[in-house]
Amino acid sequence: MFEGFHLINLNYIFLVISIIFSSLGLYFTIGSSFYRKRRLISLHISNQIIFILVSFLITTSNVFMVLSLNIQLVFSDIFFSIIWLSAINMVAFFIFFKMMKINIVIPLMSLITSILLTIIILTKNYFLFSILFQPFVQTNIPHLILAILLTLGICFSLLRFKAQMEQSEKKSFSKTWGKIASVISGISAVGIAYLYMNSILDIPSFTSSQMESLQLIAVFIILVSYLILMVLPDFLGHKSFLENKNKLHVNREHFKSLFNYNPDAVFSIDMEGKIISVNKVATQMTYYKREELLGMYFSRLVKRDDVKEFIRYYQNENSDRENVFEIRLVRKDRQITNVKITSFPIYIKDEIIGFYNIVKDISESDKAQKTINYLAYHDELTNLPNRRLYTKRLHQLKMQNSQFAIMNLDFDRFKKINDLFGHAFGDQVLVVIADRLKNLLGNHHFIARMGGDEFSVIVQNEQNREKITNLAELILDEFRKPLKVKNQDFLLTVSIGIVLFPEHTNDLESLVKYSDIAMYEVKENGTNDFKIYNNGMNDKTIEKIKMENDLRRAIGASELTIHYQPKFHAKTNLLLGAEALVRWNHPTLGLISPGKFIPLAEETGLIIQLEEWVLESVCEQIKKWEYTSVDYGRISVNISHIHFYQSDLVQTISQILSKNGLAANCLEIEITETMMMHNESETNKTLQKLREIGIEVSMDDFGTGYSSLGYLHKLSIDRLKIDKSFIHEMYKNEAIVSTIIAMAHHLQLKVIAEGVETDEQLNLIMKLGCEEIQGFYFSQPLSSHDFETQILKPLLIS
């Protein structure tokens, strides 16, 4: 079968190539076993492909091993040999490949697997050499036994090595040593093949010395490989043991710190529910000593009403997961503590042996949460429900199809009390109001504080108008009685707007709006009363809103004009100045009375913008009149209390004067008497600043408010202006007018009477000592053009 068969020196190149292919084959075999959890070394290839690849590599290795012997074969023999080699290797390594997947951590299983692998290798080599070298088969039993023992040793050590690597936590470490093991195994596989060849074959051309040399080399290779594969697992195992021991110590210390120094109580319990360990916080929370807690059933600490709920958490299907729940614990002193428990299982080798309960005291946080929830729906000052809870209650009543009424209460003159006595005093007033409402209405009706001095009452399950009006009268009567706060008695009446659900509307937002409209209707008609909403009020409100928008647009436009009513000296008829009066000529409504749009401007805040426009217009007109060289006196401008209390009033007036190049003595500011009562100190500071820059100050409508020498002599003013209501009925009010004039002279103040229309009024005023006059007797308010032509030009001619 073989021609020219003889043994020559080993061809080392073929030997090295044989070892390389053998190592590669074993690398894939061992590697796929080492890393099967990684889906075959992270390469998405099937076991069949690895199996074919391994068979090819080992067959190639065997061919090069034969070639290394320099055996001369014809082509047909080589081809025939490769086919047989492939078939034998495929069968052998199919079994070998499957056995390497066996879990060989148990020593007995490792030994059995090694024996099986040895039988496979023996069978494979026996068939291989019997087929290739059939004429020379002659078994040497001692050599064969030696080969089997060495094969068994290599397989056993390789399996131990594999088991060690599989248990290693360092995957990169395992992979590196897996490669080294593959190379060592590949070398030993070639050595074993040579050893089996020497045990099975008797080739005549081999000398005994050559055979012995070959066997010694093979034995040496196998023993070295065996030694390495035996020593390495022990070395690596000891190293891994030390590392794991160190990790275990560190983990134990970490756990000890976490357990003992946890800010929450920690209980570990067994599967029966008994406490097996606790930390210091657990004893502080329960008031039990550690010795008392150990061995106690944890359920004994749970309030009886919560025991079933507590047990349910440990019996449900998720008991192998973390559970978070809240229960009540009973301390040793029988006090109840609200706690939140985070419970999670304790595992040993994938088996639950107990639970850790981390227990957090949430009593204080519960109280805080309840306080937060309470404050979210109640007024902190009065403890009444707030707007949020009020709105929620309205929605509930609507969902229940209930009939009810809303009473919107606003307390008259509360702002003045706040300004006079301060906000702290005002808060006490609100508390007294709330107490009165609660005492009066009890729990029969829902009372809420909506903000400021506004309260609201929901009259539940009621649509009878007579009963609702009787209740409103009852509230009005209650607040007609004086309130007493900090030993001070004062009267604080109330205005009430009433709306009915669903009679007026079933839309809650509109319902609340209509109650406001009804309440404002009361305020516009004298306060201290109640009104039930009707559609006419809504139309009136819409008209008011429209007028507000029109006024906003009209400021600065041609619709607004300034008229001037001159002021004269009664005896000499000398022009002393004029009062600037704003007029609004609406494009569709015509001339609108100042008594209608001025209060609207004050209510909406437009008064500041309006009065600044008046000041600008007046100063521009004065600048034009300066060119006539006529002494026009001082032009007075009315300033509302809203504008007066702006911090930049004096600065604004100064800037307007400077912009037009005017001296301050061309202007006079008129303020009302009631303005003085709000903040006397701050008011006087502003008055002093105005007078310091040269502007005179007049107190308008004097005698209609809080006339008192007690504060009048302190105010920095120049002139008192007697209200026209006293002048119109001089025969009735002569004594009052006389007193005002005398008071002014005593304080060294000028005095002017407005509204003088007849000779009788003029003569009496002059008789009483008032020399400055304003009224229809001399002139009605005139446009700037008429004032110039009728008043100023005649003075220029004369």
C-alpha positions in Angstrom: 0.0 0.0 0.0 2.9 2.3 0.8 5.8 2.5 -1.5 9.3 3.5 -0.3 8.2 3.6 3.3 11.1 4.5 5.6 11.8 6.7 8.6 14.2 9.6 8.3 14.9 12.6 10.6 11.7 14.4 11.8 10.6 17.3 9.6 10.1 19.9 12.3 8.2 22.3 10.1 5.4 19.7 9.5 5.5 18.9 13.2 5.0 22.6 14.2 2.1 22.9 11.6 0.5 19.8 13.0 0.7 21.2 16.5 -0.8 24.5 15.4 -3.8 22.9 13.7 -4.3 20.6 16.7 -4.2 23.6 19.1 -6.8 25.5 17.0 -9.1 22.5 16.9 -8.9 22.1 20.7 -9.3 25.8 21.2 -12.7 25.8 19.5 -13.7 22.6 21.3 -12.6 23.8 24.8 -13.4 27.5 24.0 -17.0 26.7 23.1 -17.3 24.8 26.3 -15.7 27.5 28.4 -17.9 30.3 27.0 -21.2 28.5 26.2 -23.0 31.1 28.2 -21.6 33.7 25.8 -23.3 32.2 22.8 -20.2 30.4 21.5 -17.5 33.0 22.1 -19.9 35.8 21.1 -19.8 34.5 17.5 -23.4 33.7 16.3 -22.4 30.4 14.8 -24.1 27.0 15.4 -22.6 24.0 17.1 -22.6 22.2 13.8 -20.3 24.7 12.2 -17.9 24.4 15.1 -18.1 20.7 15.0 -17.1 20.6 11.2 -14.4 23.2 11.8 -12.9 21.2 14.6 -12.9 18.0 12.6 -11.2 19.8 9.7 -8.5 21.2 11.9 -7.7 17.9 13.6 -7.7 16.0 10.3 -5.3 18.6 8.9 -3.2 18.2 12.0 -3.1 14.4 11.6 -2.0 14.7 7.9 0.9 17.1 8.8 1.8 14.7 11.6 2.2 11.9 9.0 4.0 14.2 6.7 6.4 15.1 9.5 7.5 11.4 9.4 8.5 11.9 5.8 6.3 9.0 4.8 6.1 9.0 1.0 2.6 8.4 -0.2 1.1 8.4 -3.6 -1.7 10.9 -4.3 -4.4 8.3 -4.2 -3.3 7.1 -0.8 -3.2 10.7 0.5 -6.7 11.4 -0.8 -8.0 8.0 0.6 -6.3 8.7 3.9 -7.8 12.2 4.3 -11.3 10.8 3.7 -10.8 8.1 6.4 -9.2 10.6 8.8 -12.1 13.1 8.3 -14.7 10.4 9.0 -13.0 9.1 12.1 -12.4 12.6 13.4 -16.0 13.7 12.8 -17.3 10.7 14.8 -14.7 11.1 17.6 -15.0 14.8 18.0 -18.8 14.8 17.8 -18.7 12.7 21.0 -15.8 14.6 22.5 -17.6 17.9 21.8 -20.8 16.8 23.5 -18.9 15.5 26.6 -17.1 18.8 27.0 -20.4 20.4 27.6 -21.1 18.3 30.7 -21.0 20.1 34.1 -17.8 18.6 35.5 -17.5 20.6 38.8 -18.2 17.4 40.8 -15.0 15.3 41.1 -16.6 11.9 40.4 -18.3 13.3 37.3 -14.9 14.7 36.2 -13.3 11.3 36.6 -16.1 9.5 34.6 -15.9 12.1 31.9 -12.1 11.7 31.7 -12.4 7.9 31.3 -15.0 8.3 28.5 -12.8 10.9 26.7 -9.8 8.5 27.0 -11.8 5.7 25.4 -12.8 8.0 22.6 -9.2 9.1 22.0 -7.9 5.5 22.2 -10.6 4.3 19.7 -10.0 7.1 17.4 -6.2 6.6 17.2 -6.5 2.8 17.0 -8.8 3.1 14.0 -6.7 5.9 12.5 -3.3 4.0 12.5 -4.9 0.6 11.7 -6.4 2.1 8.5 -3.3 4.1 7.4 -0.7 1.5 8.4 -2.6 -1.8 8.2 0.5 -4.0 7.3 2.4 -2.8 10.3 -0.2 -3.2 13.1 1.3 -4.9 16.1 0.1 -3.8 19.5 2.7 -3.3 22.3 0.5 -3.7 25.4 2.9 -2.0 28.0 3.3 1.0 25.7 -0.5 1.1 25.0 -1.3 1.0 28.8 1.2 3.9 29.3 -0.5 5.8 26.5 -3.9 5.2 28.0 -2.8 6.3 31.5 -1.2 9.5 30.1 -4.3 10.2 28.1 -6.5 9.8 31.2 -4.2 12.1 33.2 -4.3 14.8 30.5 -8.1 14.6 30.1 -8.6 14.7 33.9 -6.3 17.7 34.3 -7.8 19.5 31.4 -11.3 19.0 32.8 -10.2 20.3 36.2 -8.7 23.3 34.5 -12.0 23.8 32.6 -14.0 23.7 35.8 -11.7 26.2 37.5 -12.1 28.6 34.6 -15.8 28.3 34.5 -16.1 29.3 38.1 -13.8 32.3 37.7 -15.7 35.7 37.9 -13.0 37.3 35.7 -14.2 36.4 32.1 -11.2 38.0 30.4 -8.9 36.1 32.8 -10.6 32.8 31.9 -10.4 33.6 28.2 -6.7 34.2 28.4 -5.9 31.0 30.3 -8.3 29.1 28.0 -6.1 30.0 25.0 -3.0 28.8 26.9 -4.8 25.6 27.8 -5.7 25.1 24.1 -2.1 25.4 23.0 -0.8 23.1 25.7 -3.6 20.6 24.9 -2.8 20.8 21.2 0.9 20.0 21.8 0.0 17.1 24.1 -2.5 15.8 21.5 0.2 15.5 19.0 2.4 13.8 21.6 -0.3 11.3 22.4 -0.8 10.6 18.8 2.9 9.7 18.4 2.6 7.6 21.6 -0.4 5.6 20.3 1.4 5.2 16.9 4.4 3.7 18.7 2.1 1.4 20.8 0.0 0.1 17.8 2.5 -0.1 15.0 5.8 -2.0 14.4 7.5 -0.4 11.4 10.5 -2.4 10.2 12.3 0.7 8.9 12.3 2.2 12.4 15.4 1.5 14.5 14.9 0.8 18.2 16.8 3.9 19.1 14.6 6.0 16.9 11.5 4.4 18.4 12.7 5.0 21.9 13.6 8.6 21.1 10.2 9.2 19.6 8.5 7.7 22.6 10.6 9.6 25.1 9.9 12.9 23.3 6.1 12.1 23.3 6.1 11.1 26.9 8.1 14.2 27.8 5.6 16.4 26.0 2.6 14.8 27.6 4.1 14.9 31.1 5.0 18.5 30.8 1.5 19.3 29.5 0.0 17.2 32.3 2.1 19.0 34.9 1.1 22.4 33.7 -2.6 21.5 33.5 -2.5 19.9 36.9 -0.6 22.7 38.7 -2.4 25.6 37.0 -5.9 24.9 38.4 -4.5 24.6 41.9 -2.5 27.8 41.5 -5.4 29.6 40.0 -7.8 28.1 42.5 -5.7 29.2 45.5 -5.4 32.7 44.0 -9.1 32.8 43.4 -9.7 31.5 46.9 -7.6 34.3 48.4 -9.4 36.9 46.3 -12.8 35.6 47.2 -11.8 35.4 50.9 -10.8 39.1 50.7 -14.0 40.0 48.9 -16.0 38.1 51.4 -14.3 40.0 54.3 -14.9 43.3 52.6 -18.5 42.5 51.8 -19.1 41.3 55.4 -17.7 44.6 56.7 -19.9 46.6 54.2 -22.9 44.6 55.2 -22.1 45.0 58.9 -21.9 48.8 58.5 -25.1 48.9 56.4 -26.9 46.8 58.9 -25.7 48.4 62.1 -25.5 52.1 61.0 -28.6 52.1 58.8 -30.7 55.2 59.8 -33.8 53.0 59.7 -34.6 49.9 61.7 -33.5 46.6 60.2 -35.0 43.2 61.1 -34.0 39.9 59.5 -36.6 37.2 59.8 -36.6 33.5 58.9 -39.2 31.7 56.8 -41.4 31.2 59.9 -41.5 34.9 60.6 -39.2 34.9 63.6 -36.7 37.7 64.1 -33.1 36.4 63.9 -31.2 39.7 64.0 -31.9 43.4 64.5 -29.9 46.6 64.5 -29.7 49.3 67.1 -32.4 51.5 65.6 -34.9 48.6 65.8 -34.5 48.5 69.6 -35.0 52.3 69.8 -38.0 52.2 67.6 -39.8 49.3 69.4 -38.6 50.0 72.9 -37.7 46.3 73.2 -34.2 45.1 74.1 -32.3 43.1 71.5 -32.6 39.9 73.5 -36.4 40.3 73.7 -36.7 40.8 69.9 -34.6 37.8 68.9 -36.8 34.8 68.4 -40.0 36.9 68.5 -42.5 36.6 65.7 -42.4 39.9 63.8 -46.2 39.8 63.5 -46.3 40.4 67.3 -45.1 43.9 66.6 -47.8 44.6 64.1 -51.1 46.2 65.2 -53.8 43.5 65.3 -55.9 45.2 62.6 -52.9 45.2 60.2 -51.7 41.6 60.8 -53.7 40.1 57.9 -52.5 42.8 55.5 -48.9 42.2 56.7 -49.1 38.4 56.2 -50.7 38.9 52.8 -47.5 40.6 51.5 -45.5 37.5 52.4 -47.9 35.0 50.9 -48.5 36.6 47.5 -47.0 35.5 44.3 -44.3 38.2 44.4 -42.8 37.2 47.7 -39.5 36.6 45.9 -39.4 40.3 45.0 -39.1 43.5 46.9 -42.3 44.6 48.7 -43.0 48.1 50.0 -46.0 48.6 52.3 -47.2 50.7 55.2 -48.5 49.3 58.5 -48.8 50.3 62.2 -46.3 48.9 64.7 -47.1 48.5 68.4 -44.2 49.6 70.7 -43.5 47.9 74.0 -45.2 50.9 75.7 -48.3 50.1 73.6 -47.9 53.3 71.6 -48.6 53.1 67.9 -46.0 54.0 65.3 -46.8 54.4 61.6 -44.0 52.8 59.5 -43.1 52.0 55.9 -41.5 48.5 55.5 -39.3 47.6 52.6 -39.0 43.8 52.6 -36.8 41.8 50.3 -35.8 38.1 50.3 -32.5 36.6 51.5 -31.1 34.1 49.0 -28.6 31.3 49.6 -27.8 29.3 46.5 -31.0 30.5 44.7 -33.2 29.5 47.7 -35.0 32.0 49.9 -34.1 31.4 53.5 -35.7 34.6 55.0 -36.4 38.3 54.6 -34.8 41.6 55.5 -37.4 44.2 56.7 -36.1 47.8 56.6 -38.6 49.7 58.7 -38.9 53.5 58.5 -40.8 55.6 61.0 -43.2 57.8 59.0 -45.3 59.1 61.9 -43.8 62.7 61.6 -43.9 62.7 57.9 -47.6 61.5 58.0 -48.4 64.4 60.3 -46.5 66.8 58.1 -48.4 65.4 55.0 -51.7 65.7 56.8 -50.8 69.3 57.7 -49.8 70.0 54.1 -53.1 68.4 52.8 -55.0 70.5 55.4 -53.3 73.8 54.4 -53.9 72.9 50.7 -57.6 73.1 51.3 -58.0 75.5 54.3 -57.1 79.1 55.1 -54.3 79.2 57.5 -55.5 82.3 59.3 -59.2 81.5 59.9 -59.1 77.7 59.4 -62.0 78.0 57.1 -62.1 76.1 53.7 -60.2 78.0 51.0 -61.0 78.7 47.4 -59.6 75.3 46.3 -61.9 73.3 48.7 -64.8 75.7 47.9 -64.5 74.9 44.2 -64.2 71.2 44.9 -67.4 71.4 47.0 -69.2 73.1 44.2 -68.3 70.4 41.7 -69.5 67.7 44.2 -72.8 69.4 44.6 -73.2 69.7 40.8 -72.4 66.0 40.4 -75.1 65.2 43.0 -77.6 67.4 41.1 -78.2 69.4 44.2 -79.9 72.7 44.4 -78.0 75.4 46.3 -77.3 79.1 46.6 -74.0 81.0 46.8 -73.7 84.1 49.1 -70.6 86.2 48.3 -69.7 88.4 51.3 -67.4 91.4 51.1 -66.9 93.6 54.2 -67.2 97.3 53.7 -64.4 99.6 54.8 -62.1 96.7 55.7 -59.3 98.3 53.6 -59.5 101.5 55.7 -59.1 99.5 58.9 -56.1 97.7 57.4 -54.5 101.0 56.4 -55.2 102.7 59.7 -54.3 99.9 62.2 -52.0 97.7 60.1 -52.2 94.3 58.6 -51.7 92.4 61.8 -54.7 94.0 63.3 -56.6 93.4 60.0 -55.8 89.7 60.4 -57.4 89.6 63.8 -60.5 91.3 62.4 -60.7 88.5 59.8 -60.5 85.9 62.5 -63.3 87.5 64.5 -65.4 87.7 61.3 -64.8 84.0 60.6 -65.8 83.1 64.2 -69.0 85.1 63.9 -69.9 83.3 60.7 -69.2 79.9 62.2 -71.2 80.7 65.3 -74.1 82.1 63.3 -74.3 79.5 60.6 -72.9 76.4 62.4 -72.3 73.3 60.3 -75.5 73.7 58.3 -73.8 75.7 55.6 -70.3 75.6 53.9 -68.3 78.7 54.8 -65.1 79.6 52.9 -62.6 82.4 52.9 -61.9 83.4 49.3 -59.1 85.8 50.0 -58.7 89.2 51.6 -62.0 90.3 53.2 -64.1 88.2 50.9 -66.0 85.2 52.2 -68.5 82.9 50.6 -71.3 80.8 52.0 -72.8 77.8 50.1 -76.4 77.4 51.2 -76.8 73.7 50.6 -80.0 71.9 49.4 -81.9 75.2 49.2 -83.7 77.1 46.5 -86.4 78.8 48.5 -85.8 82.5 48.0 -87.6 83.5 51.2 -85.3 81.3 53.3 -82.2 82.5 51.5 -83.1 86.2 52.0 -83.9 85.6 55.6 -80.5 84.0 56.0 -78.9 87.1 54.3 -80.8 89.4 56.6 -79.6 87.4 59.6 -75.9 87.9 58.4 -76.5 91.6 57.8 -78.0 92.0 61.3 -75.1 90.1 62.9 -72.5 92.5 61.4 -74.5 95.6 62.2 -73.3 94.9 65.8 -69.9 96.4 66.6 -66.8 94.2 66.3 -64.4 94.1 69.2 -60.7 93.5 68.5 -57.9 94.3 71.0 -60.3 96.3 73.1 -61.4 98.5 70.2 -65.0 98.6 69.0 -65.8 99.4 65.4 -68.5 98.8 62.9 -67.8 96.7 59.8 -70.9 96.1 57.6 -71.2 93.5 54.8 -72.3 93.5 51.2 -73.8 90.2 50.0 -74.3 89.0 46.4 -76.5 85.9 46.0 -76.8 83.5 43.0 -78.9 80.3 42.7 -77.9 77.0 41.1 -79.2 75.9 38.7 -81.8 78.7 38.3 -79.3 81.3 37.2 -76.8 79.0 35.5 -75.5 75.5 35.7 -72.0 76.6 34.8 -69.9 76.9 38.0 -67.5 79.5 36.7 -70.4 81.7 35.6 -72.1 81.1 38.9 -69.2 82.4 40.9 -68.9 85.4 38.5 -72.6 86.2 38.9 -72.3 86.2 42.7 -69.5 88.8 42.4 -71.6 90.9 40.0 -74.5 90.9 42.5 -72.1 91.8 45.4 -70.6 94.8 43.4 -74.1 95.9 42.6 -74.7 96.2 46.4 -71.5 98.2 46.8 -72.4 100.6 44.0 -75.7 101.3 45.7 -74.7 102.1 49.3 -73.3 98.8 50.8 -74.7 97.1 53.9 -77.3 95.2 51.9 -77.8 92.1 49.8 -79.0 91.5 46.2 -80.0 88.4 44.3 -78.5 88.3 40.8 -80.5 89.1 37.7 -79.6 89.4 34.0 -79.8 93.2 34.1 -76.8 93.2 36.4 -74.8 91.3 33.9 -75.7 93.7 31.2 -74.6 96.5 33.4 -71.3 94.8 34.1 -70.7 94.3 30.4 -71.5 97.9 29.7 -69.0 98.8 32.4 -66.3 96.6 30.9 -66.9 98.2 27.5 -66.7 101.6 29.0 -63.4 100.7 30.6 -62.0 99.5 27.3 -63.2 102.7 25.6 -61.6 104.9 28.3 -58.3 103.1 27.9 -58.4 103.8 24.2 -59.6 107.4 24.7 -56.7 108.4 26.9 -54.4 110.5 24.8 -56.8 110.5 21.9 -58.9 113.4 20.6 -61.9 112.2 22.6 -60.5 113.6 25.9 -60.2 117.4 26.2 -59.3 119.8 29.0 -61.7 122.6 30.1 -60.6 125.4 32.4 -62.8 127.1 35.1 -61.3 130.4 36.1 -60.7 131.5 39.7 -61.1 135.2 40.6 -60.4 137.6 43.5 -63.8 138.6 44.8 -63.1 142.2 45.4 -60.7 143.1 42.5 -61.9 140.6 39.9 -58.2 139.7 39.3 -57.6 136.4 37.6 -56.0 134.0 40.1 -55.8 130.9 37.9 -58.1 128.1 36.8 -59.0 124.5 37.6 -58.3 122.0 34.8 -61.3 119.7 34.3 -61.2 116.7 32.0 -64.1 116.0 29.6 -64.8 112.9 27.6 -66.7 113.2 24.3 -67.5 109.6 23.4 -67.9 109.0 19.6 -71.2 107.2 20.1 -72.4 108.0 23.6 -71.6 111.7 23.4 -70.5 113.7 26.4 -69.9 111.4 29.4 -70.1 112.9 32.9 -66.8 112.9 34.9 -68.8 111.6 37.8 -69.3 108.4 35.8 -65.9 107.8 34.2 -63.6 109.2 37.0 -64.7 106.5 39.5 -64.3 103.9 36.8 -60.8 105.1 36.2 -60.0 104.9 39.9 -61.5 101.4 40.2 -59.5 100.0 37.2 -56.3 101.9 37.9 -56.5 103.9 34.7 -56.7 107.1 36.9 -52.9 107.3 37.0 -52.5 107.2 33.3 -55.4 109.6 32.9 -54.0 112.2 35.4 -50.5 112.0 33.9 -52.1 112.8 30.5 -54.0 115.8 32.1 -50.7 117.1 33.6 -48.9 116.8 30.2 -51.8 118.5 28.4 -52.1 121.3 31.0 -48.3 122.0 30.9 -48.3 122.1 27.1 -51.2 124.6 27.2 -49.5 126.7 29.8 -46.4 126.9 27.6 -48.5 128.3 24.8 -50.1 130.8 27.0 -46.7 132.1 28.2 -46.2 133.6 24.8 -49.2 135.9 25.3 -47.5 137.6 28.3 -50.7 137.5 30.3 -50.7 136.5 34.0 -52.9 133.4 34.0 -52.1 132.6 37.7 -51.8 129.0 38.7 -53.6 126.1 37.0 -54.8 123.5 39.4 -55.0 119.8 38.6 -56.9 117.2 40.7 -54.8 114.2 41.9 -56.6 111.1 43.2 -55.6 109.3 46.3 -54.5 106.3 44.1 -52.1 108.4 42.2 -51.0 110.5 45.2 -49.6 107.4 46.9 -47.4 106.4 44.0 -43.8 106.8 45.1 -42.8 108.6 41.9 -45.5 111.3 41.9 -43.2 114.2 42.7 -40.6 113.0 40.2 -43.2 112.5 37.5 -44.6 116.1 37.9 -41.0 117.5 38.0 -40.1 115.7 34.7 -43.3 117.0 33.0 -42.5 120.6 34.1 -38.8 120.2 33.0 -39.9 118.7 29.6 -42.0 121.8 28.9 -39.5 124.3 30.3 -42.0 125.5 33.0 -41.5 126.8 36.6 -43.3 124.9 39.3 -45.2 128.0 40.5 -47.5 127.7 37.5 -49.1 124.6 39.0 -51.4 123.8 41.9 -52.3 120.3 43.1 -55.8 119.6 44.5 -56.2 116.7 46.9 -59.3 115.5 48.8 -59.8 115.7 52.5 -60.4 111.9 53.0 -57.0 111.2 51.5 -55.4 112.5 54.7 -56.9 109.8 56.8 -55.0 106.9 55.1 -51.4 107.6 56.1 -50.9 111.0 57.6 -47.1 110.8 57.9 -46.4 109.7 54.4 -49.0 112.1 53.0 -47.4 115.0 54.7 -43.9 114.0 53.3 -45.2 114.1 49.8 -47.0 117.4 50.3 -43.8 119.0 51.7 -41.8 117.8 48.6 -44.4 119.4 46.3 -44.3 122.7 48.1 -40.5 122.7 48.3 -40.3 122.7 44.5 -42.8 125.6 44.3 -46.2 123.8 43.7 -49.1 125.0 45.9 -51.5 122.4 47.4 -55.2 122.9 48.0 -57.5 120.6 50.0 -60.6 120.1 47.9 -64.1 119.4 49.2 -63.2 120.5 52.6 -65.9 120.0 55.2 -67.4 116.8 53.7 -64.9 114.4 55.3 -63.0 114.2 58.6 -62.4 117.9 59.3 -60.3 118.3 62.4 -57.9 120.8 63.7 -56.1 117.9 65.3 -54.5 116.9 62.0 -55.2 120.0 59.8 -52.5 122.1 61.5 -49.9 119.4 60.8 -50.5 119.2 57.1 -48.3 121.0 54.6 -51.0 122.7 52.5 -51.6 126.3 51.2 -55.4 126.5 50.7 -58.7 125.1 51.8 -61.5 124.8 49.2 -65.0 125.0 50.6 -67.2 122.4 49.0 -70.0 123.7 46.7 -72.6 121.8 48.7 -72.2 124.3 51.5 -72.4 127.3 49.1 -75.6 126.2 47.4 -77.5 126.5 50.7 -75.6 129.3 52.3 -78.6 130.4 54.5 -78.5 127.0 56.2 -74.7 126.5 56.2 -73.6 130.0 57.1 -72.2 128.9 60.5 -70.3 126.0 59.0 -68.8 128.1 56.2 -67.9 130.9 58.7 -66.1 128.3 60.9 -64.2 126.9 58.0 -63.0 130.4 56.9 -62.1 131.3 60.5 -60.2 128.0 60.8 -58.2 128.6 57.6 -57.3 132.2 58.7 -56.3 130.9 62.1 -53.9 128.4 60.4 -52.7 131.1 58.0 -54.2 129.2 55.0 -55.9 130.7 52.0 -59.5 129.8 51.4 -61.5 129.6 48.2 -65.2 128.9 47.7 -66.4 126.9 44.7 -69.8 126.7 43.2 -70.6 130.4 43.6 -73.5 131.2 41.2 -75.5 134.2 42.6 -75.0 137.7 43.9 -76.4 136.6 47.3 -73.8 133.8 47.6 -71.0 136.1 46.5 -71.9 138.8 48.9 -72.2 136.5 51.9 -69.0 134.8 51.1 -67.2 138.1 50.9 -68.8 139.2 54.1 -67.5 136.1 55.9 -64.0 136.9 54.8 -63.5 134.6 51.7 -61.8 136.5 48.9 -61.1 133.7 46.3 -64.1 132.6 44.2 -64.8 129.9 41.6 -68.2 129.2 40.0 -70.7 129.9 37.3 -71.2 133.4 38.6 -68.0 134.4 36.8 -67.6 131.6 34.2 -68.4 128.0 33.3 -65.5 125.7 32.5 -64.1 126.7 29.1 -62.2 125.0 26.4 -58.6 126.1 26.0 -59.5 128.2 23.0 -62.5 129.9 24.7 -60.4 130.4 27.9 -57.8 132.2 25.8 -60.2 134.4 23.8 -62.7 135.1 26.6 -60.5 135.4 29.7 -56.9 136.0 28.7 -57.2 138.3 25.6 -59.4 140.9 27.4 -56.8 141.1 30.1 -54.1 141.7 27.5 -56.1 144.6 25.9 -56.8 146.2 29.3 
